[in-house]
Amino acid sequence: MTWSATLDYGRKTKNVDIRPGPLRPANIIRNKFPTYKNGSNGIVIKLADGPEVPALKEAVAKETADLLDRRQRLSVRELAMKFEKGLNTATLLSKEVKWRQVALLERDILLKNLKSVLESLRGRVTGKTKDEIEESISMVEILAVQLSKREAELLEQKTEVTKLAKSLKLASEDAKRIVEEERAHAHTEVESARSAVQRVQEALQEHEKISEKTGKQDLEELKKEVRVARRIKMLHCPSKAMDLENEIKTLRKTFTDKSADCVNLLKELELHKRRKGNNIPVFDLEGLQCLGSILRIVSQNGAAIDISNISVQWFRIHPKESNKEIISGATRLVYAPEPQDVGRYVQAEISLGNETAIAKTAGLVDPDAGLVEYVETLVRKPETEFNVVVLQLNGIDQPKESVHVLNVGRLRMRLCKGKAVVAKEFYSSSMQLCGVRGGGEAASQAMFWRPRSDLSLALAFETARERNTAIMLARRFAIDCNIILAGPGDKTPW
């Protein structure tokens, strides 16, 4: 045996790859830089770039999809081929078993002949040779026993191989039958798909033809309808709209006049009743008796009211129960009704020394038109934002240049200025919310909010409608949390 040794003269071990990296092929470099050649008369010509090589990930994905599709289509065929290979192998095994059986039979005959020859020689020789012949005869007998066992094993193998060959033959026949059935089924599916594609193409062609014909007709009819509509609008619509607007204006004016006359008659009747009873100066309320307006106490004789000699307190009166509910904080000559006053009378009691005069609204305070529907629309939103100005903070006047954002949500109210949070509180029984009751020309747009015991705010909205909307929306969300928001000193049903 020849031994080969490898000498290491300062090189790296054989496990480390010392070969240089693969060279870049020429087509990769060519993809990066344009190729030029010299043409006739010394003109340089730029060769067209070759087709772009697709990305390796796309090529692998495409090949994988093709292999999966091919595997699904050829699985039955491959199964049949495997059964055929198994059948051929079983046939070869059965032939090999037959050859081995023939060889064993020949060996048995030879052993019998050898044993008879040795027995014949045993009677002719003596001594050491006779012992050797005896030993040879015993060895031949042992070999005969082993050959008989080997023959029995070969018979068992022959039966097993025969069974296996039969089963493989049946399986190959079933596989061939399945392949034929699948092939016929695939052929019918392909034919049906072709017919379906052909029908779809024919239907598309017919649809295109019909759409071209009907499209032109529809376009012409649409143009005619547009012309007719324009002519009708130019001739009739403006005059009808103007007539309706004029009629609405006339009705509104008539309704306003009738309402004013009714209110004046009620006031005169109330004044006549008061004059009969005593000689106390008579006061009246000036302003619209509806939400969003301002009620002002005025004297009937037109004289100026001296604030230093009188004290004022406003009340709300339920129309059915006729009980007075004091409006805490409303002690000025001016009061702006809030949503809680809708559907009730508003009354002011003016104290003149030991005498008291009463000024009461002629009717119930009317709601703002469309306000309830607007609030119901906002209730569906999780939160609503209002732009406000902080007038007072804990009773201290604040500069009115900065604009804050009041956020009224389902679970809490939040007042922010930019990213800074001024107040953020969940609805609770300690929270108070109502209109500003201190009087002033902007009382109808101002709201009092006390989020917690150590913080109170007076906020001014852009309009009186937004102020009333914020109050109604916050009270509606608080009721959903089983809490009733009211002003300081107001009575609640709980």
C-alpha positions as CSV (number, residue, x, y, z in Angstrom):
1,M,0.0,0.0,0.0
2,T,1.2,3.5,-1.0
3,W,0.9,6.3,1.5
4,S,0.6,9.9,0.2
5,A,1.6,12.9,2.4
6,T,0.9,16.5,1.9
7,L,3.5,19.0,3.1
8,D,2.3,22.4,4.5
9,Y,4.8,25.1,3.5
10,G,3.1,28.0,5.4
11,R,-0.2,27.6,3.5
12,K,-3.7,27.6,4.9
13,T,-5.3,24.3,5.9
14,K,-7.2,22.3,3.5
15,N,-10.5,23.2,5.2
16,V,-10.0,26.9,4.2
17,D,-10.8,27.8,0.6
18,I,-7.7,29.5,-0.8
19,R,-9.1,29.8,-4.3
20,P,-9.8,33.3,-5.6
21,G,-13.4,34.4,-5.9
22,P,-15.3,33.8,-9.2
23,L,-14.7,36.3,-11.9
24,R,-17.6,38.5,-12.9
25,P,-19.0,37.4,-16.3
26,A,-18.7,39.8,-19.2
27,N,-22.5,40.2,-19.6
28,I,-22.8,41.7,-16.0
29,I,-20.2,44.4,-16.7
30,R,-21.9,45.0,-20.0
31,N,-25.2,45.6,-18.2
32,K,-23.7,48.4,-16.2
33,F,-21.8,50.2,-19.0
34,P,-22.9,50.9,-22.6
35,T,-21.0,49.2,-25.4
36,Y,-19.6,51.1,-28.4
37,K,-17.8,50.1,-31.6
38,N,-16.1,52.0,-34.4
39,G,-18.2,52.4,-37.5
40,S,-17.3,53.7,-40.9
41,N,-15.6,57.1,-41.3
42,G,-14.5,57.0,-37.7
43,I,-18.1,57.3,-36.3
44,V,-18.7,55.7,-32.9
45,I,-21.8,53.6,-32.7
46,K,-23.5,52.6,-29.5
47,L,-24.7,49.0,-29.4
48,A,-28.2,48.2,-28.2
49,D,-28.2,46.8,-24.7
50,G,-29.2,43.2,-24.3
51,P,-32.4,42.1,-22.6
52,E,-32.6,42.8,-18.9
53,V,-31.9,39.7,-16.8
54,P,-34.9,39.0,-14.6
55,A,-34.5,39.0,-10.8
56,L,-33.3,35.8,-9.2
57,K,-36.3,35.8,-6.7
58,E,-38.8,36.1,-9.6
59,A,-37.1,33.3,-11.5
60,V,-37.1,31.0,-8.4
61,A,-40.8,31.7,-7.7
62,K,-41.8,31.0,-11.3
63,E,-39.8,27.7,-11.4
64,T,-41.3,26.7,-8.0
65,A,-44.9,27.3,-9.3
66,D,-44.1,25.4,-12.5
67,L,-42.8,22.4,-10.5
68,L,-45.8,22.3,-8.2
69,D,-48.1,22.4,-11.2
70,R,-46.2,19.7,-12.9
71,R,-46.2,17.6,-9.8
72,Q,-49.9,17.9,-9.4
73,R,-50.5,16.9,-13.0
74,L,-47.9,14.0,-13.2
75,S,-48.3,12.5,-9.8
76,V,-50.6,9.7,-11.0
77,R,-48.4,9.0,-14.0
78,E,-45.3,8.8,-11.8
79,L,-47.2,6.4,-9.5
80,A,-47.9,4.1,-12.4
81,M,-44.3,4.2,-13.5
82,K,-43.2,3.2,-10.0
83,F,-45.6,0.3,-10.0
84,E,-44.2,-0.9,-13.4
85,K,-40.6,-0.6,-12.0
86,G,-41.6,-2.6,-9.0
87,L,-43.2,-5.3,-11.2
88,N,-40.0,-5.6,-13.2
89,T,-38.0,-5.9,-10.1
90,A,-40.3,-8.6,-8.7
91,T,-40.0,-10.6,-12.0
92,L,-36.2,-10.4,-11.8
93,L,-36.3,-11.6,-8.2
94,S,-38.5,-14.6,-9.1
95,K,-36.1,-15.6,-11.9
96,E,-33.1,-15.3,-9.5
97,V,-34.9,-17.5,-7.0
98,K,-35.5,-20.1,-9.8
99,W,-31.8,-20.0,-10.7
100,R,-30.8,-20.5,-7.1
101,Q,-33.2,-23.4,-6.8
102,V,-31.7,-25.1,-9.8
103,A,-28.2,-24.6,-8.5
104,L,-29.2,-26.1,-5.1
105,L,-30.6,-29.2,-6.8
106,E,-27.4,-29.6,-8.7
107,R,-25.4,-29.2,-5.5
108,D,-27.5,-31.9,-3.8
109,I,-26.8,-34.4,-6.6
110,L,-23.1,-33.6,-6.4
111,L,-23.1,-34.1,-2.6
112,K,-24.8,-37.4,-2.9
113,N,-22.3,-38.6,-5.4
114,L,-19.4,-37.4,-3.3
115,K,-20.8,-39.1,-0.2
116,S,-21.1,-42.5,-2.1
117,V,-17.5,-42.2,-3.4
118,L,-16.2,-41.4,0.0
119,E,-18.0,-44.4,1.5
120,S,-16.6,-46.7,-1.1
121,L,-13.1,-45.4,-0.4
122,R,-13.6,-45.8,3.4
123,G,-13.6,-49.6,3.1
124,R,-10.4,-49.7,1.0
125,V,-8.1,-47.6,3.2
126,T,-6.9,-47.8,6.7
127,G,-5.1,-45.7,9.3
128,K,-4.8,-42.0,9.1
129,T,-6.4,-41.8,5.6
130,K,-9.5,-43.6,6.9
131,D,-9.9,-41.0,9.6
132,E,-9.7,-38.2,7.1
133,I,-12.3,-39.9,5.0
134,E,-14.6,-40.2,8.0
135,E,-14.2,-36.5,8.7
136,S,-14.9,-35.7,5.1
137,I,-18.1,-37.8,5.2
138,S,-19.3,-36.0,8.3
139,M,-18.6,-32.6,6.7
140,V,-20.6,-33.6,3.6
141,E,-23.6,-34.6,5.8
142,I,-23.5,-31.3,7.6
143,L,-23.3,-29.5,4.3
144,A,-26.3,-31.5,3.1
145,V,-28.3,-30.4,6.1
146,Q,-27.4,-26.8,5.5
147,L,-28.4,-27.1,1.9
148,S,-31.8,-28.5,2.8
149,K,-32.4,-25.5,5.2
150,R,-31.3,-23.2,2.4
151,E,-33.7,-24.8,0.1
152,A,-36.6,-24.3,2.5
153,E,-35.7,-20.6,2.9
154,L,-35.6,-20.3,-0.9
155,L,-39.1,-21.8,-1.2
156,E,-40.4,-19.3,1.3
157,Q,-38.8,-16.4,-0.6
158,K,-40.2,-17.8,-3.8
159,T,-43.8,-17.7,-2.4
160,E,-43.3,-14.2,-1.0
161,V,-41.9,-12.9,-4.2
162,T,-44.7,-14.5,-6.1
163,K,-47.3,-12.8,-3.9
164,L,-45.5,-9.4,-4.2
165,A,-45.3,-9.8,-8.0
166,K,-49.1,-10.5,-8.1
167,S,-49.9,-7.4,-5.9
168,L,-47.6,-5.2,-7.9
169,K,-49.1,-6.4,-11.1
170,L,-52.6,-5.6,-9.8
171,A,-51.5,-2.2,-8.6
172,S,-49.8,-1.3,-11.9
173,E,-53.0,-2.3,-13.7
174,D,-55.1,0.0,-11.3
175,A,-52.6,2.8,-11.8
176,K,-52.8,2.5,-15.6
177,R,-56.6,2.5,-15.3
178,I,-56.5,5.6,-13.0
179,V,-54.1,7.4,-15.5
180,E,-56.4,6.7,-18.4
181,E,-59.5,8.0,-16.4
182,E,-57.6,11.1,-15.3
183,R,-56.4,11.7,-18.8
184,A,-60.0,11.4,-20.2
185,H,-61.3,13.7,-17.4
186,A,-58.6,16.3,-18.1
187,H,-59.4,16.1,-21.8
188,T,-63.1,16.7,-21.2
189,E,-62.3,19.6,-18.8
190,V,-60.0,21.2,-21.4
191,E,-62.6,20.9,-24.1
192,S,-65.3,22.4,-21.8
193,A,-62.9,25.3,-20.9
194,R,-62.2,26.0,-24.5
195,S,-65.9,26.0,-25.3
196,A,-66.6,28.3,-22.3
197,V,-63.8,30.7,-23.4
198,Q,-65.3,30.7,-26.9
199,R,-68.8,31.5,-25.6
200,V,-67.4,34.3,-23.4
201,Q,-65.5,35.8,-26.4
202,E,-68.7,35.7,-28.5
203,A,-70.7,37.3,-25.7
204,L,-68.2,40.0,-25.3
205,Q,-68.2,40.8,-29.0
206,E,-72.0,40.9,-29.0
207,H,-72.0,43.1,-25.9
208,E,-69.5,45.5,-27.5
209,K,-71.6,45.8,-30.7
210,I,-74.8,46.4,-28.7
211,S,-73.0,48.9,-26.3
212,E,-71.7,50.8,-29.3
213,K,-75.2,51.1,-30.8
214,T,-77.0,51.8,-27.5
215,G,-74.3,54.1,-26.3
216,K,-74.8,56.5,-29.2
217,Q,-78.6,56.4,-28.7
218,D,-78.3,57.0,-25.0
219,L,-75.9,59.9,-25.6
220,E,-78.2,61.5,-28.0
221,E,-81.2,61.1,-25.6
222,L,-79.2,62.4,-22.7
223,K,-78.2,65.5,-24.7
224,K,-81.9,66.1,-25.6
225,E,-82.9,65.7,-21.9
226,V,-80.2,68.1,-20.8
227,R,-81.4,70.7,-23.3
228,V,-85.0,70.3,-22.2
229,A,-84.0,70.6,-18.5
230,R,-81.9,73.7,-19.2
231,R,-84.8,75.3,-21.0
232,I,-87.2,74.5,-18.2
233,K,-84.8,75.8,-15.6
234,M,-84.2,79.0,-17.4
235,L,-88.0,79.6,-18.0
236,H,-89.7,78.4,-14.9
237,C,-87.3,77.6,-11.9
238,P,-86.2,81.2,-11.1
239,S,-89.6,82.6,-11.1
240,K,-91.0,79.8,-8.9
241,A,-88.1,80.1,-6.5
242,M,-88.7,83.8,-6.2
243,D,-92.4,83.4,-5.6
244,L,-91.7,80.9,-2.9
245,E,-89.2,83.1,-1.2
246,N,-91.5,86.1,-1.3
247,E,-94.3,84.0,0.1
248,I,-92.1,82.7,2.9
249,K,-90.9,86.2,3.8
250,T,-94.5,87.4,3.9
251,L,-95.6,84.6,6.2
252,R,-92.7,85.1,8.5
253,K,-93.4,88.8,8.8
254,T,-97.1,88.2,9.4
255,F,-96.3,85.5,12.1
256,T,-93.8,87.9,13.8
257,D,-96.3,90.7,13.9
258,K,-99.1,88.5,15.3
259,S,-96.7,87.1,17.9
260,A,-95.7,90.6,19.0
261,D,-99.3,91.7,19.1
262,C,-100.2,88.7,21.3
263,V,-97.3,89.3,23.6
264,N,-98.2,93.0,23.9
265,L,-101.8,92.2,24.7
266,L,-100.7,89.7,27.4
267,K,-98.3,92.3,28.9
268,E,-101.0,95.0,28.9
269,L,-103.4,92.6,30.6
270,E,-100.8,91.7,33.3
271,L,-100.0,95.3,33.9
272,H,-103.7,96.2,34.2
273,K,-104.0,93.5,36.9
274,R,-101.0,94.8,38.8
275,R,-102.1,98.4,38.7
276,K,-105.4,97.5,40.3
277,G,-103.8,95.8,43.3
278,N,-101.0,98.3,44.4
279,N,-99.1,101.4,43.6
280,I,-95.7,99.6,43.3
281,P,-93.6,100.7,40.2
282,V,-94.3,98.4,37.3
283,F,-91.4,96.6,35.5
284,D,-91.4,94.6,32.4
285,L,-89.1,92.1,30.6
286,E,-87.7,93.3,27.2
287,G,-86.4,90.8,24.7
288,L,-87.5,87.7,22.8
289,Q,-88.8,84.9,25.1
290,C,-86.7,82.1,23.4
291,L,-83.5,80.3,23.9
292,G,-80.5,82.2,22.6
293,S,-81.9,85.7,23.4
294,I,-81.3,88.1,26.4
295,L,-84.1,89.2,28.8
296,R,-83.7,92.7,30.3
297,I,-85.7,94.4,33.1
298,V,-87.1,97.8,32.1
299,S,-89.4,100.2,33.8
300,Q,-92.9,100.9,32.3
301,N,-92.7,104.7,32.7
302,G,-89.4,104.8,30.9
303,A,-87.4,106.1,33.9
304,A,-83.9,104.8,34.5
305,I,-83.5,102.1,37.2
306,D,-81.2,102.9,40.1
307,I,-79.3,99.8,40.7
308,S,-78.0,100.9,44.1
309,N,-81.5,101.0,45.6
310,I,-82.9,97.6,44.3
311,S,-82.0,93.9,44.4
312,V,-82.9,91.4,41.7
313,Q,-83.4,87.6,41.8
314,W,-84.5,85.5,38.8
315,F,-86.7,82.4,39.1
316,R,-87.9,79.7,36.7
317,I,-91.5,78.6,37.2
318,H,-92.9,75.2,36.0
319,P,-96.2,75.8,34.1
320,K,-98.1,73.0,35.7
321,E,-96.8,72.8,39.3
322,S,-96.4,76.6,39.6
323,N,-93.5,76.3,42.0
324,K,-90.6,78.7,41.9
325,E,-87.1,77.5,41.5
326,I,-84.4,80.0,42.2
327,I,-81.7,80.6,39.7
328,S,-78.6,81.0,41.8
329,G,-76.2,83.7,40.6
330,A,-78.9,85.4,38.4
331,T,-79.0,88.8,40.3
332,R,-78.5,91.3,37.5
333,L,-81.0,93.3,35.4
334,V,-80.0,91.0,32.4
335,Y,-80.5,87.3,32.1
336,A,-79.8,84.9,29.2
337,P,-82.1,81.8,29.2
338,E,-80.4,78.4,29.1
339,P,-81.6,75.0,27.9
340,Q,-83.0,74.2,31.3
341,D,-85.5,77.2,31.1
342,V,-87.2,75.9,27.9
343,G,-90.8,75.2,28.4
344,R,-91.0,77.2,31.7
345,Y,-91.8,80.8,32.7
346,V,-88.9,83.1,33.7
347,Q,-89.7,85.6,36.4
348,A,-87.7,88.4,38.0
349,E,-88.4,89.7,41.5
350,I,-87.2,93.3,42.1
351,S,-87.0,94.4,45.7
352,L,-87.5,98.1,46.4
353,G,-86.8,98.5,50.1
354,N,-89.9,96.8,51.8
355,E,-91.7,96.4,48.5
356,T,-91.3,93.7,45.8
357,A,-92.2,94.1,42.1
358,I,-92.5,91.2,39.7
359,A,-91.6,91.0,36.0
360,K,-92.6,87.8,34.3
361,T,-92.5,86.4,30.7
362,A,-95.9,86.5,29.0
363,G,-95.4,82.9,27.8
364,L,-93.1,79.9,28.1
365,V,-89.5,80.2,26.9
366,D,-89.4,78.8,23.3
367,P,-86.6,76.5,22.1
368,D,-84.2,77.4,19.4
369,A,-85.4,76.1,16.0
370,G,-83.6,73.0,14.9
371,L,-81.3,72.8,18.0
372,V,-82.7,69.5,19.3
373,E,-82.2,67.8,15.9
374,Y,-78.7,69.2,15.7
375,V,-77.8,67.9,19.1
376,E,-79.2,64.4,18.3
377,T,-76.9,64.4,15.3
378,L,-73.9,65.2,17.4
379,V,-74.8,62.5,20.0
380,R,-73.8,59.9,17.4
381,K,-70.3,61.2,17.3
382,P,-67.8,60.1,20.1
383,E,-66.7,63.7,20.7
384,T,-67.3,67.3,19.5
385,E,-65.0,70.3,19.6
386,F,-65.8,74.0,20.1
387,N,-63.6,77.0,19.9
388,V,-63.9,79.1,23.1
389,V,-62.3,82.0,24.9
390,V,-61.6,81.8,28.7
391,L,-63.2,84.8,30.3
392,Q,-62.6,83.9,34.0
393,L,-60.5,81.4,35.8
394,N,-61.5,80.9,39.4
395,G,-63.3,84.2,39.3
396,I,-60.3,86.1,38.0
397,D,-60.6,87.9,34.6
398,Q,-58.4,86.5,31.8
399,P,-57.0,88.1,28.6
400,K,-59.3,87.4,25.7
401,E,-56.8,87.0,22.9
402,S,-56.1,83.3,23.3
403,V,-58.4,80.7,21.8
404,H,-58.9,77.4,23.5
405,V,-60.6,74.1,22.3
406,L,-63.4,72.6,24.4
407,N,-63.8,68.9,23.7
408,V,-67.2,67.4,24.8
409,G,-66.9,63.6,24.8
410,R,-69.0,60.6,25.8
411,L,-67.1,60.1,29.1
412,R,-65.3,63.4,29.8
413,M,-64.8,67.0,28.9
414,R,-61.4,68.5,28.1
415,L,-60.2,72.1,27.6
416,C,-56.9,72.5,25.7
417,K,-54.7,75.3,24.4
418,G,-52.6,73.8,21.7
419,K,-50.9,70.7,23.3
420,A,-51.3,72.1,26.8
421,V,-54.3,70.6,28.7
422,V,-56.0,73.2,31.0
423,A,-58.7,70.8,32.4
424,K,-59.6,67.2,31.7
425,E,-62.3,65.6,33.9
426,F,-64.7,62.7,33.7
427,Y,-68.4,63.4,34.3
428,S,-69.1,63.3,38.1
429,S,-71.6,64.5,40.6
430,S,-69.2,67.3,41.7
431,M,-69.1,68.7,38.2
432,Q,-71.3,71.8,37.5
433,L,-72.4,73.2,34.1
434,C,-74.8,75.9,33.2
435,G,-75.0,79.3,31.4
436,V,-73.3,82.4,32.8
437,R,-75.8,84.1,35.1
438,G,-73.9,87.3,35.9
439,G,-75.5,89.4,33.2
440,G,-73.7,91.3,30.4
441,E,-74.3,91.7,26.7
442,A,-72.4,88.4,26.0
443,A,-74.3,86.3,28.6
444,S,-76.1,84.4,25.9
445,Q,-72.8,83.1,24.5
446,A,-71.0,82.4,27.8
447,M,-71.0,79.1,29.9
448,F,-70.0,78.4,33.5
449,W,-68.1,75.1,34.0
450,R,-66.8,73.8,37.2
451,P,-64.9,70.6,36.5
452,R,-63.7,70.0,40.1
453,S,-63.9,71.8,43.4
454,D,-60.7,73.8,43.0
455,L,-61.3,75.0,39.4
456,S,-64.1,77.0,37.8
457,L,-64.2,78.5,34.3
458,A,-66.3,81.0,32.4
459,L,-66.1,80.2,28.7
460,A,-67.3,82.3,25.7
461,F,-68.4,80.6,22.5
462,E,-68.6,82.1,19.0
463,T,-72.4,82.0,18.9
464,A,-75.3,81.5,21.4
465,R,-76.3,78.4,19.4
466,E,-72.9,76.7,20.1
467,R,-73.1,77.6,23.8
468,N,-76.6,76.0,24.1
469,T,-75.4,73.0,22.0
470,A,-72.4,72.4,24.3
471,I,-74.6,72.5,27.4
472,M,-77.2,70.1,26.0
473,L,-74.6,67.7,24.6
474,A,-72.6,67.5,27.8
475,R,-75.8,67.0,29.9
476,R,-76.9,64.2,27.5
477,F,-73.6,62.4,27.7
478,A,-73.6,62.8,31.5
479,I,-77.1,61.3,31.7
480,D,-75.8,58.3,29.8
481,C,-73.3,57.9,32.7
482,N,-76.1,58.2,35.3
483,I,-75.1,61.7,36.3
484,I,-77.1,65.0,36.0
485,L,-75.2,68.2,35.4
486,A,-76.7,71.4,36.7
487,G,-75.6,74.8,37.8
488,P,-74.7,75.8,41.4
489,G,-77.7,75.7,43.7
490,D,-80.0,74.1,41.0
491,K,-82.4,71.4,42.1
492,T,-82.1,68.0,40.5
493,P,-84.5,65.0,40.5
494,W,-81.8,62.9,42.3
